[in-house]
Amino acid sequence: MIEIEFLGPIKMNNLKLEAANLSEVKEKLGEYAQLGEWLKICAVAVNDEIASSLEAPLKDGDKISILPPVCGG
C-alpha cells in the first residue's frame, strides 16, 4: 500500500492504494476528473525525491507527493 499526498492548491485528501510503479499510479489518478489538468503539469516525488521514471518499482509504505508548479521569488 502506498500513500499519495497532494500539495499546494490541489484540493484532494491523501489517498492510499496499491500500485507496482508510477505508471499504475498515473493510470489510477487519471480516474479522478479534478486531477486531469494537474497531472499534466505536476512533478512527482517518491519518498521526497523527484521521480525520473514511471517504471521505477514502488514498495509497501512508499509516499508519493504530487507537486504543482509554484511561482514566487
N, CA, C and O atoms as CSV, one atom per row, in Angstrom:
chain,resi,resn,atom,element,x,y,z
A,1,MET,N,N,0.853,-1.168,0.000
A,1,MET,CA,C,0.000,0.000,0.000
A,1,MET,C,C,0.902,1.236,0.000
A,1,MET,O,O,1.822,1.338,0.811
A,2,ILE,N,N,0.639,2.149,-0.892
A,2,ILE,CA,C,1.367,3.414,-0.933
A,2,ILE,C,C,0.415,4.546,-0.571
A,2,ILE,O,O,-0.804,4.397,-0.656
A,3,GLU,N,N,0.982,5.677,-0.166
A,3,GLU,CA,C,0.166,6.848,0.154
A,3,GLU,C,C,0.525,7.958,-0.824
A,3,GLU,O,O,1.696,8.195,-1.121
A,4,ILE,N,N,-0.507,8.630,-1.314
A,4,ILE,CA,C,-0.311,9.738,-2.251
A,4,ILE,C,C,-0.797,11.004,-1.580
A,4,ILE,O,O,-1.930,11.071,-1.103
A,5,GLU,N,N,0.079,12.026,-1.543
A,5,GLU,CA,C,-0.310,13.319,-0.979
A,5,GLU,C,C,-0.316,14.357,-2.096
A,5,GLU,O,O,0.505,14.316,-3.013
A,6,PHE,N,N,-1.253,15.279,-1.995
A,6,PHE,CA,C,-1.439,16.333,-2.991
A,6,PHE,C,C,-1.094,17.656,-2.331
A,6,PHE,O,O,-1.733,18.051,-1.356
A,7,LEU,N,N,-0.091,18.339,-2.854
A,7,LEU,CA,C,0.398,19.556,-2.219
A,7,LEU,C,C,-0.130,20.816,-2.903
A,7,LEU,O,O,-0.685,20.768,-4.000
A,8,GLY,N,N,0.062,21.949,-2.214
A,8,GLY,CA,C,-0.319,23.251,-2.776
A,8,GLY,C,C,-1.811,23.367,-3.009
A,8,GLY,O,O,-2.614,22.969,-2.165
A,9,PRO,N,N,-2.183,23.920,-4.167
A,9,PRO,CA,C,-3.591,24.222,-4.427
A,9,PRO,C,C,-4.450,23.029,-4.855
A,9,PRO,O,O,-5.638,23.199,-5.128
A,10,ILE,N,N,-3.878,21.843,-4.917
A,10,ILE,CA,C,-4.682,20.676,-5.294
A,10,ILE,C,C,-5.554,20.302,-4.099
A,10,ILE,O,O,-5.046,19.919,-3.045
A,11,LYS,N,N,-6.828,20.414,-4.266
A,11,LYS,CA,C,-7.775,20.209,-3.167
A,11,LYS,C,C,-8.261,18.765,-3.126
A,11,LYS,O,O,-9.400,18.464,-3.484
A,12,MET,N,N,-7.370,17.878,-2.680
A,12,MET,CA,C,-7.732,16.472,-2.533
A,12,MET,C,C,-7.086,15.919,-1.273
A,12,MET,O,O,-5.957,16.273,-0.935
A,13,ASN,N,N,-7.805,15.056,-0.589
A,13,ASN,CA,C,-7.242,14.375,0.572
A,13,ASN,C,C,-6.247,13.314,0.112
A,13,ASN,O,O,-6.298,12.856,-1.030
A,14,ASN,N,N,-5.352,12.934,1.002
A,14,ASN,CA,C,-4.404,11.865,0.685
A,14,ASN,C,C,-5.157,10.590,0.319
A,14,ASN,O,O,-6.245,10.323,0.829
A,15,LEU,N,N,-4.554,9.816,-0.572
A,15,LEU,CA,C,-5.123,8.539,-0.991
A,15,LEU,C,C,-4.158,7.419,-0.640
A,15,LEU,O,O,-2.944,7.621,-0.615
A,16,LYS,N,N,-4.695,6.249,-0.372
A,16,LYS,CA,C,-3.883,5.050,-0.210
A,16,LYS,C,C,-4.357,4.054,-1.256
A,16,LYS,O,O,-5.557,3.837,-1.428
A,17,LEU,N,N,-3.395,3.450,-1.955
A,17,LEU,CA,C,-3.756,2.472,-2.969
A,17,LEU,C,C,-2.599,1.526,-3.235
A,17,LEU,O,O,-1.478,1.739,-2.773
A,18,GLU,N,N,-2.893,0.484,-3.984
A,18,GLU,CA,C,-1.888,-0.498,-4.392
A,18,GLU,C,C,-1.418,-0.125,-5.795
A,18,GLU,O,O,-2.239,0.127,-6.678
A,19,ALA,N,N,-0.110,-0.088,-6.004
A,19,ALA,CA,C,0.451,0.174,-7.327
A,19,ALA,C,C,1.876,-0.356,-7.358
A,19,ALA,O,O,2.609,-0.245,-6.375
A,20,ALA,N,N,2.266,-0.933,-8.494
A,20,ALA,CA,C,3.599,-1.501,-8.634
A,20,ALA,C,C,4.620,-0.469,-9.071
A,20,ALA,O,O,5.813,-0.616,-8.804
A,21,ASN,N,N,4.141,0.605,-9.761
A,21,ASN,CA,C,5.045,1.653,-10.238
A,21,ASN,C,C,4.245,2.935,-10.469
A,21,ASN,O,O,3.024,2.954,-10.309
A,22,LEU,N,N,4.946,4.004,-10.845
A,22,LEU,CA,C,4.261,5.300,-11.035
A,22,LEU,C,C,3.335,5.297,-12.240
A,22,LEU,O,O,2.377,6.068,-12.285
A,23,SER,N,N,3.602,4.458,-13.199
A,23,SER,CA,C,2.709,4.352,-14.345
A,23,SER,C,C,1.320,3.900,-13.892
A,23,SER,O,O,0.310,4.427,-14.359
A,24,GLU,N,N,1.272,2.930,-12.986
A,24,GLU,CA,C,-0.013,2.480,-12.434
A,24,GLU,C,C,-0.668,3.579,-11.603
A,24,GLU,O,O,-1.887,3.745,-11.648
A,25,VAL,N,N,0.130,4.329,-10.848
A,25,VAL,CA,C,-0.405,5.439,-10.059
A,25,VAL,C,C,-1.046,6.457,-10.992
A,25,VAL,O,O,-2.160,6.917,-10.744
A,26,LYS,N,N,-0.344,6.807,-12.062
A,26,LYS,CA,C,-0.858,7.789,-13.024
A,26,LYS,C,C,-2.182,7.320,-13.621
A,26,LYS,O,O,-3.124,8.101,-13.755
A,27,GLU,N,N,-2.244,6.052,-13.974
A,27,GLU,CA,C,-3.471,5.492,-14.551
A,27,GLU,C,C,-4.635,5.590,-13.558
A,27,GLU,O,O,-5.740,5.988,-13.927
A,28,LYS,N,N,-4.381,5.227,-12.305
A,28,LYS,CA,C,-5.441,5.255,-11.288
A,28,LYS,C,C,-5.866,6.693,-10.962
A,28,LYS,O,O,-7.052,6.958,-10.768
A,29,LEU,N,N,-4.906,7.615,-10.900
A,29,LEU,CA,C,-5.254,9.012,-10.617
A,29,LEU,C,C,-6.000,9.650,-11.784
A,29,LEU,O,O,-6.763,10.596,-11.588
A,30,GLY,N,N,-5.789,9.146,-12.984
A,30,GLY,CA,C,-6.499,9.654,-14.153
A,30,GLY,C,C,-8.001,9.454,-14.079
A,30,GLY,O,O,-8.752,10.081,-14.826
A,31,GLU,N,N,-8.441,8.584,-13.182
A,31,GLU,CA,C,-9.874,8.343,-12.998
A,31,GLU,C,C,-10.565,9.476,-12.234
A,31,GLU,O,O,-11.793,9.536,-12.188
A,32,TYR,N,N,-9.783,10.368,-11.637
A,32,TYR,CA,C,-10.342,11.497,-10.882
A,32,TYR,C,C,-10.366,12.734,-11.780
A,32,TYR,O,O,-9.318,13.288,-12.111
A,33,ALA,N,N,-11.555,13.158,-12.168
A,33,ALA,CA,C,-11.701,14.277,-13.105
A,33,ALA,C,C,-10.997,15.536,-12.618
A,33,ALA,O,O,-10.408,16.257,-13.423
A,34,GLN,N,N,-11.045,15.818,-11.309
A,34,GLN,CA,C,-10.454,17.045,-10.786
A,34,GLN,C,C,-8.932,17.064,-10.889
A,34,GLN,O,O,-8.317,18.113,-10.699
A,35,LEU,N,N,-8.315,15.919,-11.186
A,35,LEU,CA,C,-6.851,15.863,-11.302
A,35,LEU,C,C,-6.357,15.951,-12.740
A,35,LEU,O,O,-5.151,16.048,-12.967
A,36,GLY,N,N,-7.253,15.919,-13.705
A,36,GLY,CA,C,-6.877,15.873,-15.118
A,36,GLY,C,C,-5.803,16.863,-15.524
A,36,GLY,O,O,-4.770,16.464,-16.060
A,37,GLU,N,N,-6.022,18.136,-15.281
A,37,GLU,CA,C,-5.056,19.170,-15.672
A,37,GLU,C,C,-3.821,19.152,-14.788
A,37,GLU,O,O,-2.715,19.409,-15.263
A,38,TRP,N,N,-3.996,18.851,-13.513
A,38,TRP,CA,C,-2.853,18.822,-12.596
A,38,TRP,C,C,-1.838,17.767,-12.997
A,38,TRP,O,O,-0.634,18.014,-12.938
A,39,LEU,N,N,-2.309,16.592,-13.405
A,39,LEU,CA,C,-1.390,15.507,-13.744
A,39,LEU,C,C,-0.490,15.864,-14.924
A,39,LEU,O,O,0.598,15.306,-15.061
A,40,LYS,N,N,-0.926,16.771,-15.760
A,40,LYS,CA,C,-0.129,17.177,-16.927
A,40,LYS,C,C,1.019,18.108,-16.553
A,40,LYS,O,O,2.017,18.168,-17.270
A,41,ILE,N,N,0.896,18.837,-15.443
A,41,ILE,CA,C,1.880,19.881,-15.139
A,41,ILE,C,C,2.644,19.666,-13.835
A,41,ILE,O,O,3.568,20.425,-13.541
A,42,CYS,N,N,2.290,18.672,-13.059
A,42,CYS,CA,C,2.922,18.469,-11.752
A,42,CYS,C,C,4.160,17.587,-11.832
A,42,CYS,O,O,4.264,16.701,-12.680
A,43,ALA,N,N,5.084,17.850,-10.935
A,43,ALA,CA,C,6.207,16.944,-10.711
A,43,ALA,C,C,5.747,15.893,-9.704
A,43,ALA,O,O,4.748,16.074,-9.008
A,44,VAL,N,N,6.490,14.799,-9.640
A,44,VAL,CA,C,6.149,13.720,-8.724
A,44,VAL,C,C,7.396,13.333,-7.940
A,44,VAL,O,O,8.482,13.195,-8.503
A,45,ALA,N,N,7.226,13.161,-6.641
A,45,ALA,CA,C,8.328,12.706,-5.795
A,45,ALA,C,C,7.939,11.392,-5.130
A,45,ALA,O,O,6.786,11.186,-4.749
A,46,VAL,N,N,8.914,10.517,-5.000
A,46,VAL,CA,C,8.747,9.254,-4.277
A,46,VAL,C,C,9.657,9.333,-3.066
A,46,VAL,O,O,10.876,9.435,-3.196
A,47,ASN,N,N,9.057,9.284,-1.898
A,47,ASN,CA,C,9.819,9.395,-0.643
A,47,ASN,C,C,10.720,10.632,-0.648
A,47,ASN,O,O,11.894,10.562,-0.285
A,48,ASP,N,N,10.150,11.762,-1.066
A,48,ASP,CA,C,10.790,13.076,-1.054
A,48,ASP,C,C,11.918,13.243,-2.071
A,48,ASP,O,O,12.722,14.166,-1.936
A,49,GLU,N,N,12.001,12.378,-3.085
A,49,GLU,CA,C,12.966,12.542,-4.173
A,49,GLU,C,C,12.218,12.584,-5.485
A,49,GLU,O,O,11.370,11.732,-5.752
A,50,ILE,N,N,12.535,13.591,-6.320
A,50,ILE,CA,C,11.855,13.741,-7.605
A,50,ILE,C,C,12.040,12.464,-8.429
A,50,ILE,O,O,13.153,11.957,-8.566
A,51,ALA,N,N,10.940,11.958,-8.968
A,51,ALA,CA,C,10.966,10.731,-9.756
A,51,ALA,C,C,11.427,11.022,-11.175
A,51,ALA,O,O,11.076,12.049,-11.755
A,52,SER,N,N,12.214,10.112,-11.727
A,52,SER,CA,C,12.708,10.285,-13.090
A,52,SER,C,C,12.143,9.244,-14.050
A,52,SER,O,O,12.332,9.360,-15.261
A,53,SER,N,N,11.454,8.234,-13.533
A,53,SER,CA,C,10.913,7.183,-14.386
A,53,SER,C,C,9.566,6.710,-13.863
A,53,SER,O,O,9.387,6.510,-12.661
A,54,LEU,N,N,8.629,6.534,-14.773
A,54,LEU,CA,C,7.323,5.997,-14.393
A,54,LEU,C,C,7.391,4.502,-14.121
A,54,LEU,O,O,6.456,3.937,-13.553
A,55,GLU,N,N,8.470,3.861,-14.512
A,55,GLU,CA,C,8.583,2.416,-14.361
A,55,GLU,C,C,9.351,1.986,-13.111
A,55,GLU,O,O,9.462,0.790,-12.842
A,56,ALA,N,N,9.882,2.944,-12.343
A,56,ALA,CA,C,10.599,2.591,-11.123
A,56,ALA,C,C,9.644,1.857,-10.183
A,56,ALA,O,O,8.517,2.311,-9.987
A,57,PRO,N,N,10.062,0.743,-9.602
A,57,PRO,CA,C,9.167,-0.028,-8.728
A,57,PRO,C,C,8.854,0.710,-7.429
A,57,PRO,O,O,9.693,1.428,-6.885
A,58,LEU,N,N,7.644,0.520,-6.953
A,58,LEU,CA,C,7.214,1.054,-5.666
A,58,LEU,C,C,7.116,-0.098,-4.684
A,58,LEU,O,O,6.887,-1.245,-5.067
A,59,LYS,N,N,7.295,0.227,-3.405
A,59,LYS,CA,C,7.169,-0.807,-2.386
A,59,LYS,C,C,6.187,-0.350,-1.310
A,59,LYS,O,O,5.873,0.835,-1.195
A,60,ASP,N,N,5.725,-1.283,-0.551
A,60,ASP,CA,C,4.780,-1.019,0.515
A,60,ASP,C,C,5.324,0.081,1.432
A,60,ASP,O,O,6.465,0.008,1.887
A,61,GLY,N,N,4.507,1.090,1.699
A,61,GLY,CA,C,4.900,2.174,2.588
A,61,GLY,C,C,5.490,3.388,1.889
A,61,GLY,O,O,5.751,4.400,2.538
A,62,ASP,N,N,5.708,3.311,0.577
A,62,ASP,CA,C,6.234,4.475,-0.143
A,62,ASP,C,C,5.241,5.632,-0.090
A,62,ASP,O,O,4.027,5.432,-0.060
A,63,LYS,N,N,5.793,6.858,-0.080
A,63,LYS,CA,C,4.962,8.059,-0.090
A,63,LYS,C,C,5.194,8.773,-1.418
A,63,LYS,O,O,6.328,9.102,-1.768
A,64,ILE,N,N,4.118,9.007,-2.146
A,64,ILE,CA,C,4.153,9.711,-3.420
A,64,ILE,C,C,3.618,11.122,-3.169
A,64,ILE,O,O,2.555,11.291,-2.571
A,65,SER,N,N,4.351,12.121,-3.625
A,65,SER,CA,C,3.895,13.514,-3.492
A,65,SER,C,C,3.659,14.081,-4.879
A,65,SER,O,O,4.524,13.995,-5.751
A,66,ILE,N,N,2.483,14.661,-5.079
A,66,ILE,CA,C,2.159,15.338,-6.326
A,66,ILE,C,C,2.440,16.816,-6.100
A,66,ILE,O,O,1.805,17.460,-5.265
A,67,LEU,N,N,3.410,17.352,-6.861
A,67,LEU,CA,C,3.944,18.689,-6.617
A,67,LEU,C,C,3.562,19.651,-7.733
A,67,LEU,O,O,4.149,19.584,-8.813
A,68,PRO,N,N,2.603,20.541,-7.512
A,68,PRO,CA,C,2.221,21.504,-8.543
A,68,PRO,C,C,3.316,22.552,-8.716
A,68,PRO,O,O,4.085,22.808,-7.790
A,69,PRO,N,N,3.386,23.162,-9.911
A,69,PRO,CA,C,4.360,24.228,-10.107
A,69,PRO,C,C,4.032,25.417,-9.207
A,69,PRO,O,O,2.869,25.644,-8.873
A,70,VAL,N,N,5.047,26.166,-8.819
A,70,VAL,CA,C,4.840,27.323,-7.945
A,70,VAL,C,C,5.476,28.562,-8.567
A,70,VAL,O,O,6.404,28.475,-9.371
A,71,CYS,N,N,4.959,29.691,-8.177
A,71,CYS,CA,C,5.518,30.978,-8.584
A,71,CYS,C,C,6.020,31.658,-7.325
A,71,CYS,O,O,5.539,31.389,-6.224
A,72,GLY,N,N,6.959,32.511,-7.491
A,72,GLY,CA,C,7.435,33.228,-6.319
A,72,GLY,C,C,8.824,33.767,-6.522
A,72,GLY,O,O,9.428,33.610,-7.583
A,73,GLY,N,N,9.303,34.388,-5.513
A,73,GLY,CA,C,10.616,34.977,-5.652
A,73,GLY,C,C,11.401,34.854,-4.388
A,73,GLY,O,O,12.546,35.304,-4.326
